[in-house]
């Protein structure tokens, strides 16, 4: 049993794992029609704003561009 576990462990923790992860990433990217790229414009301003806010560099101009819902969602996400 230990020999079988060692063989499976050696296969999983090898370059095969990297290939499987890359194939899965490409598959799901194509399957969802690149949703992570399509929706980047929705979340990126909020991420930048709250990262700047944490550093104390955020401007009020950017805060007015974000809706109240997005501010609440991202504020909770960064807690």
FIKETOR-98834 format. One record per residue: residue number from 1; residue in three letters; x, y, z of N, C-alpha, C in turn. Coordinates in pm, 1 decimal. Layout:
BEGIN
<rec><n>NUM</n><res>Ala</res><n_u>X</n_u><n_v>Y</n_v><n_w>Z</n_w><ca_u>X</ca_u><ca_v>Y</ca_v><ca_w>Z</ca_w><c_u>X</c_u><c_v>Y</c_v><c_w>Z</c_w></rec>
...
***
This chain:
BEGIN
<rec><n>1</n><res>Unk</res><n_u>82.3</n_u><n_v>-120.3</n_v><n_w>0.0</n_w><ca_u>0.0</ca_u><ca_v>0.0</ca_v><ca_w>0.0</ca_w><c_u>86.0</c_u><c_v>125.7</c_v><c_w>0.0</c_w></rec>
<rec><n>2</n><res>Unk</res><n_u>192.8</n_u><n_v>125.5</n_v><n_w>80.4</n_w><ca_u>281.2</ca_u><ca_v>242.0</ca_v><ca_w>84.6</ca_w><c_u>350.3</c_u><c_v>265.1</c_v><c_w>-49.7</c_w></rec>
<rec><n>3</n><res>Unk</res><n_u>382.8</n_u><n_v>155.5</n_v><n_w>-117.4</n_w><ca_u>447.5</ca_u><ca_v>167.5</ca_v><ca_w>-248.6</ca_w><c_u>351.6</c_u><c_v>232.1</c_v><c_w>-348.0</c_w></rec>
<rec><n>4</n><res>Unk</res><n_u>225.7</n_u><n_v>192.4</n_v><n_w>-343.8</n_w><ca_u>124.9</ca_u><ca_v>250.5</ca_v><ca_w>-432.8</ca_w><c_u>108.1</c_u><c_v>399.6</c_v><c_w>-404.6</c_w></rec>
<rec><n>5</n><res>Unk</res><n_u>103.2</n_u><n_v>435.8</n_v><n_w>-278.4</n_w><ca_u>89.6</ca_u><ca_v>577.1</ca_v><ca_w>-240.2</ca_w><c_u>210.5</c_u><c_v>656.1</c_v><c_w>-288.4</c_w></rec>
<rec><n>6</n><res>Unk</res><n_u>330.0</n_u><n_v>599.5</n_v><n_w>-275.6</n_w><ca_u>450.8</ca_u><ca_v>667.6</ca_v><ca_w>-321.7</ca_w><c_u>450.1</c_u><c_v>686.9</c_v><c_w>-473.1</c_w></rec>
<rec><n>7</n><res>Unk</res><n_u>404.7</n_u><n_v>587.3</n_v><n_w>-546.5</n_w><ca_u>398.2</ca_u><ca_v>597.7</ca_v><ca_w>-693.0</ca_w><c_u>299.5</c_u><c_v>706.5</c_v><c_w>-733.4</c_w></rec>
<rec><n>8</n><res>Unk</res><n_u>181.3</n_u><n_v>705.8</n_v><n_w>-673.5</n_w><ca_u>79.6</ca_u><ca_v>807.3</ca_v><ca_w>-704.7</ca_w><c_u>130.8</c_u><c_v>946.0</c_v><c_w>-665.4</c_w></rec>
<rec><n>9</n><res>Unk</res><n_u>195.7</n_u><n_v>956.0</n_v><n_w>-550.6</n_w><ca_u>249.4</ca_u><ca_v>1083.5</ca_v><ca_w>-504.0</ca_w><c_u>356.5</c_u><c_v>1136.7</c_v><c_w>-599.8</c_w></rec>
<rec><n>10</n><res>Unk</res><n_u>442.8</n_u><n_v>1047.5</n_v><n_w>-647.5</n_w><ca_u>546.8</ca_u><ca_v>1089.5</ca_v><ca_w>-742.1</ca_w><c_u>487.6</c_u><c_v>1136.0</c_v><c_w>-874.5</c_w></rec>
<rec><n>11</n><res>Unk</res><n_u>377.9</n_u><n_v>1075.0</n_v><n_w>-917.0</n_w><ca_u>313.8</ca_u><ca_v>1116.2</ca_v><ca_w>-1042.7</ca_w><c_u>244.8</c_u><c_v>1251.3</c_v><c_w>-1024.6</c_w></rec>
<rec><n>12</n><res>Unk</res><n_u>172.6</n_u><n_v>1265.7</n_v><n_w>-914.0</n_w><ca_u>96.3</ca_u><ca_v>1389.1</ca_v><ca_w>-892.0</ca_w><c_u>189.3</c_u><c_v>1509.1</c_v><c_w>-874.3</c_w></rec>
<rec><n>13</n><res>Unk</res><n_u>291.9</n_u><n_v>1496.2</n_v><n_w>-792.5</n_w><ca_u>381.0</ca_u><ca_v>1608.2</ca_v><ca_w>-764.5</ca_w><c_u>498.4</c_u><c_v>1610.8</c_v><c_w>-862.6</c_w></rec>
<rec><n>14</n><res>Unk</res><n_u>465.8</n_u><n_v>1610.0</n_v><n_w>-988.5</n_w><ca_u>566.2</ca_u><ca_v>1614.2</ca_v><ca_w>-1095.1</ca_w><c_u>522.1</c_u><c_v>1718.8</c_v><c_w>-1196.7</c_w></rec>
<rec><n>15</n><res>Unk</res><n_u>596.7</n_u><n_v>1733.8</n_v><n_w>-1304.0</n_w><ca_u>553.5</ca_u><ca_v>1827.9</ca_v><ca_w>-1407.8</ca_w><c_u>416.0</c_u><c_v>1796.1</c_v><c_w>-1465.7</c_w></rec>
<rec><n>16</n><res>Unk</res><n_u>368.7</n_u><n_v>1674.4</n_v><n_w>-1445.3</n_w><ca_u>234.4</ca_u><ca_v>1638.4</ca_v><ca_w>-1490.7</ca_w><c_u>130.7</c_u><c_v>1727.8</c_v><c_w>-1423.6</c_w></rec>
<rec><n>17</n><res>Unk</res><n_u>151.9</n_u><n_v>1759.9</n_v><n_w>-1296.5</n_w><ca_u>58.7</ca_u><ca_v>1846.3</ca_v><ca_w>-1224.5</ca_w><c_u>50.8</c_u><c_v>1984.2</c_v><c_w>-1289.0</c_w></rec>
<rec><n>18</n><res>Unk</res><n_u>164.1</n_u><n_v>2039.0</n_v><n_w>-1325.8</n_w><ca_u>166.4</ca_u><ca_v>2170.5</ca_v><ca_w>-1390.1</ca_w><c_u>90.8</c_u><c_v>2166.2</c_v><c_w>-1522.2</c_w></rec>
<rec><n>19</n><res>Unk</res><n_u>113.9</n_u><n_v>2062.0</n_v><n_w>-1599.9</n_w><ca_u>44.8</ca_u><ca_v>2047.8</ca_v><ca_w>-1728.4</ca_w><c_u>-105.8</c_u><c_v>2034.3</c_v><c_w>-1706.1</c_w></rec>
<rec><n>20</n><res>Unk</res><n_u>-146.5</n_u><n_v>1954.2</n_v><n_w>-1609.7</n_w><ca_u>-289.1</ca_u><ca_v>1937.2</ca_v><ca_w>-1582.1</ca_w><c_u>-353.8</c_u><c_v>2067.8</c_v><c_w>-1537.2</c_w></rec>
<rec><n>21</n><res>Unk</res><n_u>-285.0</n_u><n_v>2144.2</n_v><n_w>-1454.7</n_w><ca_u>-339.2</ca_u><ca_v>2272.5</ca_v><ca_w>-1410.3</ca_w><c_u>-351.0</c_u><c_v>2371.8</c_v><c_w>-1525.3</c_w></rec>
<rec><n>22</n><res>Unk</res><n_u>-251.0</n_u><n_v>2375.7</n_v><n_w>-1612.3</n_w><ca_u>-257.8</ca_u><ca_v>2464.4</ca_v><ca_w>-1728.3</ca_w><c_u>-369.5</c_u><c_v>2423.8</c_v><c_w>-1823.8</c_w></rec>
<rec><n>23</n><res>Unk</res><n_u>-383.3</n_u><n_v>2294.9</n_v><n_w>-1848.2</n_w><ca_u>-489.9</ca_u><ca_v>2247.0</ca_v><ca_w>-1936.5</ca_w><c_u>-626.6</c_u><c_v>2279.9</c_v><c_w>-1876.8</c_w></rec>
<rec><n>24</n><res>Unk</res><n_u>-642.3</n_u><n_v>2258.8</n_v><n_w>-1746.3</n_w><ca_u>-769.3</ca_u><ca_v>2290.4</ca_v><ca_w>-1681.7</ca_w><c_u>-798.3</c_u><c_v>2440.3</c_v><c_w>-1688.6</c_w></rec>
<rec><n>25</n><res>Unk</res><n_u>-695.3</n_u><n_v>2523.5</n_v><n_w>-1668.5</n_w><ca_u>-714.3</ca_u><ca_v>2668.0</ca_v><ca_w>-1677.2</ca_w><c_u>-756.6</c_u><c_v>2713.1</c_v><c_w>-1815.2</c_w></rec>
<rec><n>26</n><res>Unk</res><n_u>-692.9</n_u><n_v>2659.1</n_v><n_w>-1918.0</n_w><ca_u>-729.0</ca_u><ca_v>2694.0</ca_v><ca_w>-2056.4</ca_w><c_u>-869.1</c_u><c_v>2642.5</c_v><c_w>-2088.0</c_w></rec>
<rec><n>27</n><res>Unk</res><n_u>-899.4</n_u><n_v>2522.1</n_v><n_w>-2044.6</n_w><ca_u>-1031.3</ca_u><ca_v>2464.6</ca_v><ca_w>-2070.1</ca_w><c_u>-1141.8</c_u><c_v>2551.3</c_v><c_w>-2009.2</c_w></rec>
<rec><n>28</n><res>Unk</res><n_u>-1127.4</n_u><n_v>2585.8</n_v><n_w>-1881.2</n_w><ca_u>-1232.2</ca_u><ca_v>2665.1</ca_v><ca_w>-1816.5</ca_w><c_u>-1236.3</c_u><c_v>2807.5</c_v><c_w>-1869.1</c_w></rec>
<rec><n>29</n><res>Unk</res><n_u>-1122.9</n_u><n_v>2861.3</n_v><n_w>-1912.1</n_w><ca_u>-1123.2</ca_u><ca_v>2994.0</ca_v><ca_w>-1973.5</ca_w><c_u>-1202.5</c_u><c_v>2992.6</c_v><c_w>-2103.2</c_w></rec>
<rec><n>30</n><res>Unk</res><n_u>-1179.2</n_u><n_v>2892.7</n_v><n_w>-2185.4</n_w><ca_u>-1252.8</ca_u><ca_v>2883.0</ca_v><ca_w>-2311.6</ca_w><c_u>-1399.1</c_u><c_v>2847.1</c_v><c_w>-2288.4</c_w></rec>
<rec><n>31</n><res>Unk</res><n_u>-1423.2</n_u><n_v>2761.5</n_v><n_w>-2193.0</n_w><ca_u>-1560.1</ca_u><ca_v>2717.6</ca_v><ca_w>-2165.0</ca_w><c_u>-1647.9</c_u><c_v>2832.4</c_v><c_w>-2114.3</c_w></rec>
<rec><n>32</n><res>Unk</res><n_u>-1589.5</n_u><n_v>2923.7</n_v><n_w>-2035.7</n_w><ca_u>-1665.4</ca_u><ca_v>3037.8</ca_v><ca_w>-1983.6</ca_w><c_u>-1650.8</c_u><c_v>3161.7</c_v><c_w>-2071.8</c_w></rec>
<rec><n>33</n><res>Unk</res><n_u>-1590.8</n_u><n_v>3143.5</n_v><n_w>-2188.7</n_w><ca_u>-1571.3</ca_u><ca_v>3251.7</ca_v><ca_w>-2286.7</ca_w><c_u>-1494.2</c_u><c_v>3368.9</c_v><c_w>-2226.3</c_w></rec>
<rec><n>34</n><res>Unk</res><n_u>-1386.6</n_u><n_v>3339.0</n_v><n_w>-2157.1</n_w><ca_u>-1294.0</ca_u><ca_v>3437.9</ca_v><ca_w>-2100.3</ca_w><c_u>-1364.1</c_u><c_v>3535.1</c_v><c_w>-2006.1</c_w></rec>
<rec><n>35</n><res>Unk</res><n_u>-1449.6</n_u><n_v>3483.0</n_v><n_w>-1919.1</n_w><ca_u>-1526.7</ca_u><ca_v>3569.3</ca_v><ca_w>-1830.5</ca_w><c_u>-1435.8</c_u><c_v>3651.3</c_v><c_w>-1739.1</c_w></rec>
<rec><n>36</n><res>Unk</res><n_u>-1319.0</n_u><n_v>3598.6</n_v><n_w>-1701.1</n_w><ca_u>-1230.5</ca_u><ca_v>3672.9</ca_v><ca_w>-1612.6</ca_w><c_u>-1173.7</c_u><c_v>3796.2</c_v><c_w>-1681.3</c_w></rec>
<rec><n>37</n><res>Unk</res><n_u>-1164.3</n_u><n_v>3793.7</n_v><n_w>-1813.2</n_w><ca_u>-1116.7</ca_u><ca_v>3911.0</ca_v><ca_w>-1886.6</ca_w><c_u>-1233.8</c_u><c_v>4004.1</c_v><c_w>-1916.8</c_w></rec>
<rec><n>38</n><res>Unk</res><n_u>-1348.8</n_u><n_v>3947.1</n_v><n_w>-1951.0</n_w><ca_u>-1465.5</ca_u><ca_v>4028.0</ca_v><ca_w>-1984.7</ca_w><c_u>-1513.2</c_u><c_v>4113.1</c_v><c_w>-1867.8</c_w></rec>
<rec><n>39</n><res>Unk</res><n_u>-1505.3</n_u><n_v>4062.1</n_v><n_w>-1747.8</n_w><ca_u>-1557.6</ca_u><ca_v>4132.0</ca_v><ca_w>-1630.5</ca_w><c_u>-1450.4</c_u><c_v>4208.4</c_v><c_w>-1553.2</c_w></rec>
<rec><n>40</n><res>Unk</res><n_u>-1331.9</n_u><n_v>4218.4</n_v><n_w>-1608.7</n_w><ca_u>-1223.8</ca_u><ca_v>4287.8</ca_v><ca_w>-1539.6</ca_w><c_u>-1257.4</c_u><c_v>4434.4</c_v><c_w>-1515.8</c_w></rec>
<rec><n>41</n><res>Unk</res><n_u>-1327.0</n_u><n_v>4496.1</n_v><n_w>-1609.4</n_w><ca_u>-1361.6</ca_u><ca_v>4637.8</ca_v><ca_w>-1595.0</ca_w><c_u>-1459.0</c_u><c_v>4661.9</c_v><c_w>-1479.7</c_w></rec>
<rec><n>42</n><res>Unk</res><n_u>-1530.4</n_u><n_v>4559.0</n_v><n_w>-1436.2</n_w><ca_u>-1625.2</ca_u><ca_v>4575.4</ca_v><ca_w>-1325.7</ca_w><c_u>-1554.8</c_u><c_v>4583.9</c_v><c_w>-1191.2</c_w></rec>
<rec><n>43</n><res>Unk</res><n_u>-1454.8</n_u><n_v>4503.9</n_v><n_w>-1170.3</n_w><ca_u>-1394.3</ca_u><ca_v>4496.6</ca_v><ca_w>-1039.0</ca_w><c_u>-1265.1</c_u><c_v>4572.9</c_v><c_w>-1022.6</c_w></rec>
<rec><n>44</n><res>Unk</res><n_u>-1195.5</n_u><n_v>4600.0</n_v><n_w>-1131.9</n_w><ca_u>-1064.6</ca_u><ca_v>4663.0</ca_v><ca_w>-1122.2</ca_w><c_u>-1067.1</c_u><c_v>4800.8</c_v><c_w>-1056.9</c_w></rec>
<rec><n>45</n><res>Unk</res><n_u>-1159.7</n_u><n_v>4890.0</n_v><n_w>-1091.0</n_w><ca_u>-1160.8</ca_u><ca_v>5020.4</ca_v><ca_w>-1022.4</ca_w><c_u>-1181.1</c_u><c_v>5007.7</c_v><c_w>-872.2</c_w></rec>
<rec><n>46</n><res>Unk</res><n_u>-1266.5</n_u><n_v>4914.8</n_v><n_w>-831.2</n_w><ca_u>-1290.5</ca_u><ca_v>4897.3</ca_v><ca_w>-687.9</ca_w><c_u>-1166.6</c_u><c_v>4842.7</c_v><c_w>-618.5</c_w></rec>
<rec><n>47</n><res>Unk</res><n_u>-1097.5</n_u><n_v>4749.6</n_v><n_w>-682.6</n_w><ca_u>-975.6</ca_u><ca_v>4693.0</ca_v><ca_w>-623.2</ca_w><c_u>-870.3</c_u><c_v>4801.3</c_v><c_w>-607.6</c_w></rec>
<rec><n>48</n><res>Unk</res><n_u>-851.4</n_u><n_v>4880.3</n_v><n_w>-712.0</n_w><ca_u>-751.3</ca_u><ca_v>4987.2</ca_v><ca_w>-706.8</ca_w><c_u>-788.1</c_u><c_v>5088.8</c_v><c_w>-599.3</c_w></rec>
<rec><n>49</n><res>Unk</res><n_u>-914.4</n_u><n_v>5126.4</n_v><n_w>-593.0</n_w><ca_u>-957.9</ca_u><ca_v>5225.4</ca_v><ca_w>-494.8</ca_w><c_u>-930.7</c_u><c_v>5178.1</c_v><c_w>-352.0</c_w></rec>
<rec><n>50</n><res>Unk</res><n_u>-969.2</n_u><n_v>5055.5</n_v><n_w>-321.9</n_w><ca_u>-952.9</ca_u><ca_v>5008.5</ca_v><ca_w>-184.2</ca_w><c_u>-807.8</c_u><c_v>4979.5</c_v><c_w>-149.8</c_w></rec>
<rec><n>51</n><res>Unk</res><n_u>-727.2</n_u><n_v>4941.4</n_v><n_w>-247.1</n_w><ca_u>-583.1</ca_u><ca_v>4926.8</ca_v><ca_w>-220.4</ca_w><c_u>-521.6</c_u><c_v>5063.5</c_v><c_w>-190.4</c_w></rec>
<rec><n>52</n><res>Unk</res><n_u>-562.4</n_u><n_v>5163.8</n_v><n_w>-266.9</n_w><ca_u>-512.5</ca_u><ca_v>5298.8</ca_v><ca_w>-241.2</ca_w><c_u>-566.1</c_u><c_v>5352.0</c_v><c_w>-108.8</c_w></rec>
<rec><n>53</n><res>Unk</res><n_u>-691.2</n_u><n_v>5317.8</n_v><n_w>-78.4</n_w><ca_u>-749.7</ca_u><ca_v>5363.3</ca_v><ca_w>47.3</ca_w><c_u>-676.1</c_u><c_v>5304.7</c_v><c_w>167.8</c_w></rec>
<rec><n>54</n><res>Unk</res><n_u>-636.6</n_u><n_v>5180.2</n_v><n_w>154.1</n_w><ca_u>-561.7</ca_u><ca_v>5118.7</ca_v><ca_w>263.2</ca_w><c_u>-428.0</c_u><c_v>5188.4</c_v><c_w>285.0</c_w></rec>
<rec><n>55</n><res>Unk</res><n_u>-371.0</n_u><n_v>5241.2</n_v><n_w>177.0</n_w><ca_u>-244.0</ca_u><ca_v>5313.3</ca_v><ca_w>188.1</ca_w><c_u>-265.6</c_u><c_v>5461.4</c_v><c_w>217.3</c_w></rec>
<rec><n>56</n><res>Unk</res><n_u>-390.2</n_u><n_v>5506.2</n_v><n_w>219.1</n_w><ca_u>-419.7</ca_u><ca_v>5645.6</ca_v><ca_w>247.9</ca_w><c_u>-401.5</c_u><c_v>5737.8</c_v><c_w>128.9</c_w></rec>
<rec><n>57</n><res>Unk</res><n_u>-402.6</n_u><n_v>5683.7</n_v><n_w>7.1</n_w><ca_u>-378.9</ca_u><ca_v>5764.0</ca_v><ca_w>-112.1</ca_w><c_u>-502.6</c_u><c_v>5781.0</c_v><c_w>-199.7</c_w></rec>
<rec><n>58</n><res>Unk</res><n_u>-617.7</n_u><n_v>5731.5</n_v><n_w>-157.0</n_w><ca_u>-737.1</ca_u><ca_v>5733.4</ca_v><ca_w>-240.6</ca_w><c_u>-792.6</c_u><c_v>5875.1</c_v><c_w>-252.9</c_w></rec>
<rec><n>59</n><res>Unk</res><n_u>-842.2</n_u><n_v>5905.1</n_v><n_w>-371.0</n_w><ca_u>-903.5</ca_u><ca_v>6036.0</ca_v><ca_w>-393.8</ca_w><c_u>-1055.3</c_u><c_v>6022.1</c_v><c_w>-386.7</c_w></rec>
<rec><n>60</n><res>Unk</res><n_u>-1122.1</n_u><n_v>6129.4</n_v><n_w>-357.4</n_w><ca_u>-1267.5</ca_u><ca_v>6125.4</ca_v><ca_w>-350.1</ca_w><c_u>-1329.1</c_u><c_v>6115.6</c_v><c_w>-489.0</c_w></rec>
<rec><n>61</n><res>Unk</res><n_u>-1254.8</n_u><n_v>6157.0</n_v><n_w>-593.2</n_w><ca_u>-1305.7</ca_u><ca_v>6148.7</ca_v><ca_w>-730.2</ca_w><c_u>-1332.1</c_u><c_v>6003.2</c_v><c_w>-768.6</c_w></rec>
<rec><n>62</n><res>Unk</res><n_u>-1240.9</n_u><n_v>5913.7</n_v><n_w>-734.4</n_w><ca_u>-1259.4</ca_u><ca_v>5773.2</ca_v><ca_w>-766.7</ca_w><c_u>-1371.5</c_u><c_v>5713.2</c_v><c_w>-684.3</c_w></rec>
<rec><n>63</n><res>Unk</res><n_u>-1387.7</n_u><n_v>5759.5</n_v><n_w>-563.0</n_w><ca_u>-1493.7</ca_u><ca_v>5707.0</ca_v><ca_w>-477.0</ca_w><c_u>-1631.1</c_u><c_v>5741.7</c_v><c_w>-532.0</c_w></rec>
<rec><n>64</n><res>Unk</res><n_u>-1646.7</n_u><n_v>5856.2</n_v><n_w>-595.2</n_w><ca_u>-1776.5</ca_u><ca_v>5893.5</ca_v><ca_w>-650.0</ca_w><c_u>-1811.4</c_u><c_v>5810.9</c_v><c_w>-772.9</c_w></rec>
<rec><n>65</n><res>Unk</res><n_u>-1711.4</n_u><n_v>5753.7</n_v><n_w>-839.4</n_w><ca_u>-1737.2</ca_u><ca_v>5671.6</ca_v><ca_w>-957.0</ca_w><c_u>-1789.1</c_u><c_v>5533.4</c_v><c_w>-920.1</c_w></rec>
<rec><n>66</n><res>Unk</res><n_u>-1764.6</n_u><n_v>5488.8</n_v><n_w>-798.9</n_w><ca_u>-1809.9</ca_u><ca_v>5357.7</ca_v><ca_w>-756.0</ca_w><c_u>-1950.0</c_u><c_v>5367.8</c_v><c_w>-697.0</c_w></rec>
<rec><n>67</n><res>Unk</res><n_u>-2033.3</n_u><n_v>5275.1</n_v><n_w>-733.5</n_w><ca_u>-2167.5</ca_u><ca_v>5276.0</ca_v><ca_w>-676.1</ca_w><c_u>-2159.8</c_u><c_v>5234.4</c_v><c_w>-529.6</c_w></rec>
<rec><n>68</n><res>Unk</res><n_u>-2264.7</n_u><n_v>5264.9</n_v><n_w>-455.6</n_w><ca_u>-2267.8</ca_u><ca_v>5229.2</ca_v><ca_w>-314.0</ca_w><c_u>-2256.5</c_u><c_v>5079.0</c_v><c_w>-294.5</c_w></rec>
<rec><n>69</n><res>Unk</res><n_u>-2321.5</n_u><n_v>5001.9</n_v><n_w>-381.5</n_w><ca_u>-2317.2</ca_u><ca_v>4856.9</ca_v><ca_w>-367.9</ca_w><c_u>-2176.0</c_u><c_v>4803.7</c_v><c_w>-384.7</c_w></rec>
<rec><n>70</n><res>Unk</res><n_u>-2103.6</n_u><n_v>4853.8</n_v><n_w>-484.0</n_w><ca_u>-1967.2</ca_u><ca_v>4806.7</ca_v><ca_w>-506.3</ca_w><c_u>-1877.3</c_u><c_v>4844.6</c_v><c_w>-389.3</c_w></rec>
<rec><n>71</n><res>Unk</res><n_u>-1897.3</n_u><n_v>4963.6</n_v><n_w>-334.9</n_w><ca_u>-1815.4</ca_u><ca_v>5004.2</ca_v><ca_w>-220.2</ca_w><c_u>-1840.2</c_u><c_v>4913.8</c_v><c_w>-101.2</c_w></rec>
<rec><n>72</n><res>Unk</res><n_u>-1965.2</n_u><n_v>4879.3</n_v><n_w>-77.9</n_w><ca_u>-1997.8</ca_u><ca_v>4792.9</ca_v><ca_w>35.4</ca_w><c_u>-1939.9</c_u><c_v>4653.2</c_v><c_w>13.9</c_w></rec>
<rec><n>73</n><res>Unk</res><n_u>-1956.2</n_u><n_v>4598.9</n_v><n_w>-106.4</n_w><ca_u>-1906.6</ca_u><ca_v>4464.2</ca_v><ca_w>-135.5</ca_w><c_u>-1755.5</c_u><c_v>4458.7</c_v><c_w>-118.1</c_w></rec>
<rec><n>74</n><res>Unk</res><n_u>-1684.1</n_u><n_v>4555.9</n_v><n_w>-173.5</n_w><ca_u>-1538.9</ca_u><ca_v>4551.6</ca_v><ca_w>-166.6</ca_w><c_u>-1488.7</c_u><c_v>4585.7</c_v><c_w>-26.5</c_w></rec>
<rec><n>75</n><res>Unk</res><n_u>-1562.8</n_u><n_v>4667.1</n_v><n_w>45.6</n_w><ca_u>-1522.5</ca_u><ca_v>4696.6</ca_v><ca_w>183.3</ca_w><c_u>-1533.2</c_u><c_v>4570.4</c_v><c_w>268.5</c_w></rec>
<rec><n>76</n><res>Unk</res><n_u>-1639.1</n_u><n_v>4494.0</n_v><n_w>249.9</n_w><ca_u>-1655.1</ca_u><ca_v>4369.6</ca_v><ca_w>324.2</ca_w><c_u>-1548.6</c_u><c_v>4269.7</c_v><c_w>281.8</c_w></rec>
<rec><n>77</n><res>Unk</res><n_u>-1514.7</n_u><n_v>4266.4</n_v><n_w>153.8</n_w><ca_u>-1413.2</ca_u><ca_v>4171.3</ca_v><ca_w>104.7</ca_w><c_u>-1276.2</c_u><c_v>4200.4</c_v><c_w>163.2</c_w></rec>
<rec><n>78</n><res>Unk</res><n_u>-1246.8</n_u><n_v>4326.5</n_v><n_w>191.5</n_w><ca_u>-1114.4</ca_u><ca_v>4362.2</ca_v><ca_w>243.6</ca_w><c_u>-1107.8</c_u><c_v>4363.0</c_v><c_w>395.7</c_w></rec>
<rec><n>79</n><res>Unk</res><n_u>-1218.1</n_u><n_v>4329.0</n_v><n_w>464.4</n_w><ca_u>-1215.1</ca_u><ca_v>4323.5</ca_v><ca_w>610.8</ca_w><c_u>-1144.5</c_u><c_v>4200.9</c_v><c_w>660.1</c_w></rec>
***
